[in-house]
């Protein structure tokens, strides 16, 4: 015996489909936030704090790949000593990071803090 089910009973209720269609993009946005936006904000805050805490004599790496020592700190710029008698004025946010002691020992041409 074959049972015939009316087609309106075989379909999903419109309310459930509508909720699923609304919920899926929300879930994607939440996942995107936790995988992309939140880690980027943490990195940005860490870099901003590092720039705020720069002191004269700190060995830094500029985003262009130049190594140097902080010679003078101004409001929005830094004077970086890159060689004897060579100083560059760069924007504070051009500093990519502090030079680690391991990098300093591997880079014999780096300028010392004195």
Number of C-alpha atoms within 10 A of each C-alpha: 3 4 5 6 8 8 7 8 8 8 9 9 10 9 9 10 12 10 10 12 11 11 11 10 11 12 11 10 11 11 12 12 13 11 11 10 12 12 11 13 11 11 11 12 11 12 17 14 11 15 17 10 9 17 14 15 17 17 25 22 19 19 12 9 10 13 25 27 26 22 20 15 15 10 7 9 15 23 20 26 24 21 15 7 6 10 17 15 15 14 14 19 15 14 22 17 16 19 17 11 10 8 12 15 10 9 11 9 12 19 17 15 13 7
